[in-house]
Amino acid sequence: MTRHAIPAALSLTAAVLLAAPAQAQMAGYAKDAAAQAKAGADIVEVAATNGSFNTLVAAVQAAGLVETLKGEGPFTVFAPTDEAFAALPAGTVEDLLKPENRETLVAILTYHVVPGRVGSAEVVNLEEARTVEGSSVAIEVRDGAVFVDGARVVKADVSASNGVIHVIDKVILPGD
């Protein structure tokens, strides 16, 4: 895997956003992200300025993937929100952010990134997609909703200058 392929995998995954306030937050996110994409904001900038992806942005920084995800791309990121990271077992995020766990963190983050710009119209026709990490994520459409490795896409097609973000409601892990 090339160093340039790693950034795509880091594109952020999503969180459980079924409550009305969370849905309103995602609607605002999409509006803000669309404005940022027009202004040339890349995936990292869109995520960093949103406020719902602080953990993801911190993980991307700890993994040394910021410059990759700010690269030309294009990338498709299945991005978990802060709430998705908070749903992991206690201490998981803190352990992953330690320097000695950087390789594992990179693998997890790049598992959330697919090379190329894959919009929702294409995603719904796929059964799987190969990630930057090297494994494939399973894609399923059920009852009108799209699931990626069991994580529900709660907001699709958030545009950035170097790709697209699909917000998901949990952190997905390679090998699960």
C-alpha positions in Angstrom: 0.0 0.0 0.0 1.4 3.4 -0.9 1.6 6.2 1.5 -0.8 8.2 -0.6 -3.5 5.5 -0.4 -3.6 5.7 3.4 -5.4 9.0 3.6 -8.5 7.7 1.9 -8.9 5.1 4.5 -8.9 7.7 7.2 -11.9 9.6 6.0 -14.1 9.7 8.9 -16.9 7.4 10.0 -20.2 8.2 11.7 -22.2 7.9 14.9 -25.6 7.1 16.1 -27.7 10.1 15.0 -31.2 8.9 15.2 -32.5 11.5 17.7 -34.0 14.7 16.3 -31.2 17.0 17.6 -28.6 14.7 16.0 -30.4 14.7 12.7 -30.6 18.5 12.8 -26.9 18.6 13.5 -26.2 16.4 10.5 -28.4 18.6 8.3 -26.3 21.6 9.4 -23.2 19.6 8.8 -24.2 18.8 5.2 -24.9 22.4 4.6 -21.7 23.6 6.1 -19.7 20.9 4.3 -21.2 21.8 1.0 -20.1 25.4 1.5 -16.7 24.3 2.6 -16.3 22.0 -0.5 -17.2 25.0 -2.7 -14.5 27.0 -0.9 -12.0 24.2 -1.5 -12.1 22.5 1.9 -10.6 19.0 2.0 -11.8 16.0 3.9 -9.7 16.9 7.0 -10.9 20.5 7.0 -14.5 19.6 6.6 -14.3 17.1 9.5 -12.2 19.4 11.7 -14.6 22.4 11.4 -17.8 20.3 11.9 -17.4 19.7 15.7 -18.8 16.1 15.5 -15.6 14.5 14.4 -13.1 15.6 17.1 -12.1 12.1 18.0 -11.7 11.1 14.3 -9.5 14.2 13.7 -7.4 13.4 16.8 -7.0 9.9 15.6 -6.0 11.0 12.1 -3.4 13.3 13.7 -2.1 10.6 16.0 -1.8 8.2 13.1 0.2 10.7 11.0 -2.5 10.7 8.3 -3.4 14.3 8.1 -1.3 15.2 5.0 -2.4 12.0 3.2 -6.1 12.9 3.7 -5.4 16.5 2.7 -3.9 15.1 -0.5 -5.4 15.1 -4.0 -7.5 12.0 -3.6 -10.2 11.5 -4.4 -11.2 9.5 -1.3 -14.5 8.2 0.1 -14.6 8.2 3.9 -17.0 6.3 6.0 -16.7 8.6 9.0 -17.8 7.8 12.5 -18.8 10.7 14.8 -17.6 11.3 18.3 -20.6 9.4 19.6 -19.6 6.4 17.5 -16.1 6.4 19.1 -17.7 6.9 22.6 -19.7 3.7 22.1 -16.4 1.6 21.9 -15.4 -0.2 25.1 -14.0 2.1 27.8 -10.3 3.0 27.3 -10.2 1.8 23.6 -9.8 5.2 22.1 -7.2 6.3 24.6 -5.2 3.1 24.0 -5.4 3.5 20.2 -4.0 7.1 20.4 -0.8 5.9 22.2 2.3 6.0 20.0 3.0 2.3 20.4 -0.4 1.5 18.9 0.0 3.7 15.8 0.1 0.8 13.3 -3.2 -0.6 14.6 -4.7 2.9 14.5 -3.6 3.4 10.9 -5.2 0.1 10.0 -8.5 1.0 11.6 -8.6 4.5 10.0 -7.6 3.3 6.6 -10.3 0.6 6.8 -12.8 3.5 6.8 -11.4 4.9 3.5 -12.1 3.7 0.0 -10.0 5.1 -2.9 -11.9 7.2 -5.4 -15.1 9.3 -5.0 -17.9 6.8 -4.5 -21.2 8.6 -4.1 -24.4 7.1 -2.6 -25.8 6.4 -6.1 -22.9 4.0 -6.6 -22.6 2.7 -3.0 -26.2 1.3 -3.1 -25.2 -0.9 -6.1 -22.2 -2.4 -4.4 -21.9 -5.6 -2.2 -18.5 -4.6 -1.0 -15.7 -2.1 -1.5 -11.9 -2.5 -1.1 -10.5 -0.1 1.5 -7.2 1.6 1.6 -6.3 -0.8 4.5 -6.5 -3.6 1.9 -9.6 -5.5 3.1 -13.1 -5.1 1.8 -16.1 -3.7 3.7 -19.5 -5.4 3.2 -22.2 -3.1 1.9 -25.9 -3.9 2.3 -29.1 -2.1 1.6 -31.8 -3.0 4.1 -35.2 -1.4 4.5 -34.1 1.6 2.5 -31.0 2.1 4.6 -27.3 1.5 3.7 -25.1 -0.4 6.0 -21.3 -0.7 5.8 -20.0 -3.6 7.8 -23.1 -3.3 10.0 -22.7 0.5 10.5 -25.7 2.5 9.3 -25.0 5.4 6.9 -26.8 8.3 8.6 -25.8 11.0 6.2 -24.4 10.4 2.7 -22.6 12.5 0.1 -21.0 15.2 2.2 -18.8 16.8 -0.3 -15.2 17.9 0.1 -12.7 19.2 -2.4 -10.8 15.8 -2.5 -13.6 13.3 -2.0 -16.8 12.5 -0.2 -17.8 11.6 3.3 -20.6 9.2 4.3 -21.3 9.5 8.0 -21.8 6.2 9.8 -23.2 5.4 13.3 -20.3 3.2 14.6 -16.6 2.5 14.2 -16.0 -0.4 11.9 -13.0 -2.7 12.4 -11.0 -4.8 10.0 -11.5 -8.5 10.6 -14.8 -8.1 12.3 
